[in-house]
């Protein structure tokens, strides 16, 4: 949903031309890129030595100083200097507060090194902060943790090796690290808030290990932890117990799901967003790894305080337990199928087929689609996105959309329409809980180009037919008549909409008039950027307004439309910059969107795609000129994302507000908080202020339910 651009899907076109899909599964060698590019950057703790300038007193062969800060603990990868004293000097990019260092000397054979460390603010005046000139301990693969005599502010460091137990061998440093806080070996960790974890905020108070949360019954609730280590710890794995209360009631372990947070490129920067159920993940030296916890509270859970444990385990038996405490309230969320919130996230089945290398709409394809669509259904998704022409958006995606109702123009000028795929796909979506509405895109394509197969020549013809012209009516009229008859036979006619996207009043009126003339029981749906009052005389049964154009007059129209039984929602897309659901969006922003709908009595929310994947979404979430993550919300696997879970959280909060309103339980503090959900106000807030508003509102909802 943006200014249309021309972008050719060469990868898919080549794949189809080469016949990769003819057997249902592609040649695995053609898809290796999907597996070897996962996680562009392994998350590392803030490293003051990154991009530092290194100089040394001498160097043997190719054993240069670059080994000292390459992040690898390998005895064969070291700086070597034959002459003592051997001096390593470091100039950091900017000053840093430092409290400790860790140093690895060559440990391929027993050797003892004597050394001292100095720091300087300016490279001229030096202070000795650690003196190990009397060291008698041999170097090991664990290295030495070296506390400084006192915290220092420095930009320059100097390590001087004064002696070695192997005479004439000189000095050898495998790796060198410095820290702004005291450091302990082994697996460390803490319970974190639901924020984006970065190198700068990963380490914090280790005494905070217990996760505490409150939930309604039938709610999905989240927590986050982060673990780190200055040592390499292979094979991190996650386990969680069942949660039990004092009376023996239990939330089963199957409902307590920990996942690793994986990092993906977002506008060329790594961002933690992917929620991965990988069996195990390695933790490199100086690395960190967030862990996301999701508890799906059963609808019949007994109210009370439940306790359990999440454990992070590494190779060699190293483990770190985190206590879990969840207070379950008596309040209960309805099942997602019963949610009133009108969720409309567009689907793109061809993107899933291309990524997995399967023939579109083959049994293999449906197996990949099913968990994705069931996740949508489990969030109360109300619409199935159906395409009734090729390229309804004129190709603004990595993968092209194609029609689900092929049409043939016969020699005598009559038309034949094939509903086989349409029927199969709608039935599949309904089995997954998606619907009941069927939004058919579109009779007003971006670029006004349509297509059909010439029955006499077999050629695909792509004419331009503009709404309101005789050619448009001649193309769409016979289809609408036949389509409505077919929908009546299937029992779907009252659930079906001809959908348009951001069309002006003239095109909208012409298209709506055509539908009314030839298929009067089919309704009209449209996301747009003008208020419904600009479309006078047009029956827009479902209208979605861009958030930036919502104002008080529009909100009054919403009330009038609801009284007429019409649906009115809002959308975000490549804009605004905030609040939004981009890969880099702060976690409070997707929650804000759900609360915004509830606060302003809007029926729901639309976004232009759920799985419109770029080429390699597990590696890079960016596509085209749009902000990273704009084209999708979950990853292949399917793997959920932080932003998807937070958007779903916002929808749950909106449903809670609906339940409380129905009971007359909106407390004054909750009503006051909801008055602050205004787009213009939010767009001017900093991250902390927006997050504080969301948190204050969620606490008010929680208090109202207790």
N, C-alpha and C positions, 0 to 999 in steps of 0.2 A: 504494500500500500504506500505508494510514493510516486514521484515523477517517473513515468515509464521510460525505460532505456532498452536499447537493442543489445542483447547478449546471446551469442550462439552457444548452444550446449554441445560443443564438439565431442566431448568425451562420450556422451550417450549416443550421439549420432554415429560415431565410429564404432562403438560397441555393437550397435544394432546392425550396421553395415557389414561388420566382420562376422556376424552370426554368433557372437559370444553367448547369447541367451538361448540358442536353439535347443539345448539339452536341458534347460532349467537352471543349471549351475555353470558359472563361468570358470574358465581355466584359472586355478588358484594362483599360478605364477603371474597372471595379469593384475592381481589384486594384492600383491605383497606389500605395497605401500601402506595398506591399511594396518598392518601389524607391526611394521618396523619404525613407525614414526610416532608411536604413542608417548605422550608427555614430552613436550619439547624441552622443558627445563625441569630438572629435579629440584624441589624446593630446598634452599640452603639458608641457614641463619644469616642475619646481617653480618657481613664480613668487612671490617674496616680496611682489610688489606686488598680488597678487590680493586683492580686497576692501579695498584700502587707502583711506584717507581722503585726498582731494585738495583742496587750496586754492590759489588763485592771486591774484596781485596785481591782475589785471584780465582782462577778457575782451571780445573784439570779437564782436558779434552772437551767433550760436549756436555759435561756435567755442570750446566749453567744454573743461575739462581731461579729461573722460572719454575724449576721443580718444587721450590719451597712453598709456593702458593697455588699449586695446581689442583688441590683438593684430593690428592691420592696418597694413601698410606702404602707405599711400595718401596721396599728397601733398595731396589735397583734403580728407582727414580729419585735421585738426590743431587744436591749441589755438592761439589767436591773442590777443596782447595788444599794443595799439598803443603803450603807454608803456614806455620802458626806464628803469631795469632791469625786466625781466619776470621774475617770481619764481614758480616752481612748488614747492609744499611738499607732502610726502607723509608720512603717518603709516601705517606698516605694521601689520598685525594683531598681530604679535609680533616681538621682536628677531630679527635674522638676522646671520650672519657674511657679510660682503661683501668682494669683491676687485676688482670691475670693474663697469662700466656700458656700455650701448650706447644711443646717442641718435641719433634721426633728426630733423633739422630740415626745414623746408619746402624741397623741391628742385624745385618746378615751374619755376623759372628759376634761373640762377646767383645764389646768395646765400652770403655768408660771415657766420657768427655767432660771436661771442666769448662765452664762458661759463665758469662754474666750478661745481663740485659740492661740497656739504657734507653731512656726516652728523652725527647726534646720538643719544645714547642716551635722552635725556629731552625733547627739543624745546626745551631751554634752552641747553645748552652745545654749540656747533657747532665742527666741525673741517673745514677745507678739505682734501678728499682728492684733488681733481683741479683743475688750473688751466689752462684753455684760453683765457685772456683775450687771448692774442696769436695766436690761431688765424688762419690765412690760407688755409685749405682750404675750398672751396665745399661746401655740402651736396649729398649724392647719395642715390640710392635704397639704397645700401649702408650709410648711416649712419656713425657713428664708434664704434669700440671705445675705451673710455676706462679704462685700468688705473688703479686707485687707488694712491696712494703707498705704502700698506701695508694689509694686511687690517684691517678694522674690525668691531666689533660695534655694530650700530645698529638703531634702530627708526624714526628719522626721517631723511628726505633732503630736500635743497633744491637745486634747479637755478636758477641766476641767469643770465639772458642780459643781458650788459652792452652789447653793440653789434651792429649789423647793417650790412652793406655797402649796403643800400637804406635811405637816410635817411628817417626818418619812418614806416617800415613796421612797426616794433616787432619782437616776437619770436614765433616760431612753432615748436612742437614737434609732430611727427607721432607719434612713439612713443618710449617710454623703458623700458629694461629694466635690471635689476641682477642680478649673478651672485655665487654663493658661491665660484666658482673662476675661474681665468683663462679667458678666452674667445677663441676664434679663429674667424674667419669660415669659411664653407664647410661641407662635409659631414664630420661627425665620426662616430666609432663605435668599438665594442669588441665582443669576444666575451664573452658573458654566461653565467652558469649557467642551469640550467633552473628559473628562479624566475619569479614574476609580476613583470613590469616595470611600475613605477609612476613617477610624476613624481619621487618622492624618490630612487629608486635607478637611474634610467636612465643618468645620467652617472657615469662612473667612469674607471678607468685605461685610457686610450686606447692604451697600449703593448701591452695584451693583445688582440691581434687574431686569434691562431691558435687554431682549434678542434682539440682533440685528444680522441680517443675510442677505445674498444676495443669490438669486437663479435664475437659468434659469427657463423658463416655462417648465412644464412637468418634473420637478425634485422633488425628495424627499429630504427635508432638515431637519436638526436636531438641537436641542438645549438641554441643560440640566440645571436643577435646583437642589438645595438640601435644605431641610427643617430640622430643628432640634428643640429640646426643652429640658429644664431641667425638665419640668413637663410631666406627662403622658397625651397624647392627643389622645383619642380614635377616631376611625372612620374618619381618613383622607380620603378625596375624592377629585377628580380632575374635573375641568370643564374648558372649553376654549370657547371663543367667536369666531364668524367669524372674519376674518381679512378684513378691509375695507380701501380703499384709499380715498383721498379727493374728488374724482369725483363720489364716490358711488359704484365703482367696488368692488366686494367681492370675497374672497376666503371662501367658506362656512365652517361652524363649523365642518361639517362632514369630512373635509380635514385637520383639526387641531386636532391631536390626542395626548393627554398626557397619559403617562403610568408610573406606579411605577416601579422602578428598584428593583428587588428582588435578594437575595443573595443565592449562591449555593456553595457547597464545590468544590474546585479546588486543587487537591493534598493536601487535608486535611485542606485547608485554605478557609475561606469564601471570595467570590468574587462577586461583583455586576455585573450581566450579563443578567439576565432574564428581559424581558420587559413585564410587566403584566398589563392587562386591568381590574384587580380586581376592584370591585365596591368601596371598602374601605379597608384601612389598618390601624391598630393601631400603634401609636407611643409611645413607652415606655419612662419612665423618663430617660433622658440622651441619648435618641436615635436620630438617623437621618434617613432620607429617601431621596434618589435621585429620581428625577422625570425626565423622558425622554420625550421630545416633538418632534413629527414628523409632518411636514407640507408637504402635497402632493400638489404641485402647479399645478393647472389645465393647460392643454396644451394651452387653449385659454385665460388664464389670461391676463389682460391688464397690460403692464409694469407700474411700479410706486411703491410708498412706501405705504405699508399696515400696519395697526395697529390693535391690539386687546389686549386681556387680558387672561392670564392663572391664575386661582384661585385655591389655595389649602385651603380646608375648613376642620375644625375639629369639633368634637361634641361641642355643646353649642354655636355654631355660630362663633367660632374663625376662622378667615380666613386671608389669606395672598395673595394679588394680585401681579402678575408679568406682567409688560407691555411687549408687543411683537411688534417688528418692523421688517418687512420683505421687502427688496427691490427686486422687481421682474424685471429682465432684459428683453430686447426684445428677446434675444437669446432663442432658443427652442431646447430641447432635442427631438430626435425622440421617438416614442413609443418603449417600450422594445422589441417587436417582430421584430423591424427594426434595433436593435443594431447590429453592426458588431462584437462586442466582443463575442468571442466563450467561453461561460461558460459551464462547464461540472462538475457538482456536483452530485456524484453518489447517487442514491436513494436506500432505503432499506424498501420495504413495509411490510415485515414480522416483523420488529421491531415495527412498528406502530400497527399492529394487536395484537402482544403480549402485548404491554403496555396497550392497551384499552380493552383487553379481548374479542376480536371479532374474528370470523372465517375469515381467510385470504381470501380476494377477495369476501367477502359477501357484500351485499348492505351497511351494517353498516360500514364495513371496508372502502369502497370507500367514504363514507361520512366523515370519519376521514382523509382520504388521500387528498380529494379535496382541502381544503384550503392550505395545505402544497404544493401541486403541482402547484396551482395557484400562490402562492408566488414565487415559482421558475420560473414559466412562466413570471411573472412580473419583473423578473431580467434578462430576455433574455436567459434563459437556452436553450441550443441547442441540448441536447441529453437526450434520455430516456434510463435508465439503465435496460437492460433485461438480464435474466439469462437463458441459454440454457442447463445447467447441474446443478446438486446439488453441493453445496460447491465449487464454482469456486475458492475461496481463501482458501480452506482447513480449514475453520472455524476459523477466527481470530476475530469474532464478538460475542457479547452476544447472538444474535439470528442468526440462520442458514439461509443462502440463499438456496432456492430450485429452481428447474427448472420450467420455465414457459411453456415448451414444453415437456410434458411427452412422453416417447417412450416405445413401446412394441415390444419385439422380438418374432415374431410368430414361431410356431412349424416348419414351413418350412424354417426358417432362414431369412425371409423377415421382414421388419420393418413397424410399424404403428406409426405415429406421430400425436399428438393431439394439434392443434393450437388454441383451444377454448380460453384458458386463455391468450395466447399471443395476439390474435386479440383483445380481450376485453380490455386488459391492454394498448396496443398501442393506441387504439381509445380513451381511457380515458385520457392518457397523452396528446394527441393532443387537446382534448377538453379543457384541462387546460393550453394550451399554451406551453407545454414542447415538444421540438423537433425542426425541423422535424427528426433529425437523431436518429437512433435506434442502440445502441451499445450492441452487444450480447456477453456476457461473459459466457464461453470462450471455445475454442477448445484446450487451453493449460492451464489446471488447475494447481494450486499449489499442487503438489503431484501427478499429472497425473492420478488421479482417476476419473472415470466417473460412471454412473449408468443407469440401465434400468430395466424394469420389464419383467421377463420371462413369456411369454404367456402361456406356458404349466403348469408351477408349481405355478405361481403367486408370486414367490420370487423376491425380489429386488436384483439384481446382481451388484456388484461394482468392476469392473476390473480396472487394471492399464493399460493405453494405452499411450505410449510416442510418442510425435510428431516425424514423420519420420519413424515410424515402420509400417509394414503391418497391424497390429492390429488397429492402429490409423486411417489409411485410411479406413479400413473395417467398423469401427464404425462411422466415420464422413462422408464418401463419400455419402452413400445413403441419409443421412439426408440433406446434402448440396444440392443435386439435388432436393429433394422434397421441401426443404425450399425455394429455389430460385423460383420454379414453384409457390409456394403459395404466395410469395412476389409479383411476377408479377401480379397474379390475384388481389391482394389487392392494387396494385399501389405503393408499398413501396420499391421495390427492389433497387432503386437508392439511397434510404436514409439509407440503412442497412449496417452495418459494423460488421465483426467478430472482437471482441476486445480481446486483450491480455494485460497482466499487467507485466511489468518488466521482460520480457523473453529475453534470450540471442539470438545472431544471428542464431544459429543452429535451436532452437525450432521455432523461428519466421519464418525462411525460410521454414522449413518443413510445418508449418501450412499454410503459405501464398501459397505455392505451391499446397497444398491440396484444398484450396479454389479456386484458379485459375483453377484447373483441373475440379472441379465438380460444381462450381457456379461462373463463371467468372465475373458476374455483381456485386457480393457482394465485398465490399471494406474491407480494413484492417485498424484498429486503434490500437494504443498502447501508453500508457505512459511507458517511459523507462528511464534508467540512462546511456545511451550511445548515442552519436550523430547519426543522421540518416545515415551518411556516413559509419558507421560500419555495416549497413545492405544493402550493395551494392546488386543491383539486385532484391531487395524486394520493391514492390510498397506500401509504407506506406502512404496512402492518408491522414491520420490524425495521427500526432505524437506529443507526449507531453514529454518534457524534464524536469527532476528534476532540480530545480533552482540551486543547488550547482554545477551542471556540465555545466552550460551555460557559454560560453566564446566567444571570437571574431570569431574563426572559425565556431562555431555553428551558430552565428548570421548571418554569410555570407550564410550558408546553408539555413537559414530561408528565405532570399531574393530569393534564387534560387527556393526553394519549392513554394513560393508564385507565382512566375512566371509560375510554372507548375500547378497552381490551387490547391495546397495542403495546408492543415491546419497545423499550428505548434503552440503549446501552451506550457505552463510550469506548474509545480505543486509543491506544498509543501505537507507534510504529517506529520508524527511524528517528522520530522525534516525539516528544521533547527529549532533550538530553537527560532531564530528570523531572519527575520520577519515571523510571522505566525498568525494563527487565534485561538489560544488556549484560554481557558476561562480567563486566566490571562494575555494574550497578551495586551500590551498597545494599546489604541484605534487607534493610528496612523498606526500601523503595517498592519491591513487589507486594509486600504486605500493605503498604500505604494504598496501593491501587484498589485492593479489595475493600478496605475501610472507606476509601473515597466514594465508591459506589454506594455503600450503605449509608454514609453520612448525607449524601445528596439524593437519596431515594431513587437512584438509577437501578435499572433491572439487572445489569450485569456488565460484562467486559468482553471485548473482542481484541484479538491480535492476529496478525496476518499469517503466522505459521507456527506450527508445533514441531514439525520435523522437515523443514525445508533446508536440508543440510548442504553446506558447501562441500568442496571436494573431499577434504579430510578433517571432519569436525573434531576428532579426538586430538588432533595436532594443532589446528588453527581454527578458531571459531569465527573468523572474519570472512566477509564476502563483499566484494564490490566496494562501493563508496560508503556503505552504511556502517554504523557502529557495530563492533563485534558482538555476536550473539543475537543480532536483530532478526535473523531468519529462522531461528529454532530455539526450543526450550529444553529438549532432552537429547541425549547423545546416543549413538549406536550402541547396541547391546541387548535391550535398551538400558542405558545408564541414566539415572536421574541427574538433576543438577540442583545446586543450592538455590538458584533463582526460581526454578520450577517449584521446589518445595516451599519456598517463601511466598510465591504467588498463590499456591494452594492454601497456605496458611491464611493469607488475606481473605480468600474466599470463605474459609471456615469462620473467620472472625465476622464476616458479613452475615453469614448464616446465623451465628450466635446472636448478633444484634437483631436480626429478624425475629428470632425466637423470643428474645427478651421484650421486644416491642409488642409482640402479640400478647404477652402476659402483663404488659404495663410495668415492666421492671427496669426501665431506663433511669438509672440514678442520676441526680443532678451533675455529678462530676463526669459521668459518661456523656450526657447530653452536651455539656460544655466542651468536652474534648472533640466531639464530632463537629462542632461548629468551626473548628480550626482546619478542617480538611477542604482546603481551597487550592486550586492548581497554582494560581499566581503566587500565593503565599509560599507554597511548597517549592516552587522553582527558584525562590530567592533564599531558601533555607540552606544552611550548611549541613553536612552529613550528621553532625552531632544533634542539631536541633530537630531534624526530621526523624532521626532514630528515637529521640526522647519523646516526641509526640506519639509515635507509634507505640512505644513501650508504655507510656502513660495510658493510652487508650486501651491497650490489651489488659493492663492491670485493672482498669475500671470495669471492663467486661467480666473479668475473673471475679472481682468483688461483687458485682451485681448478681452473679450466679451462685454465690456461696450462701 
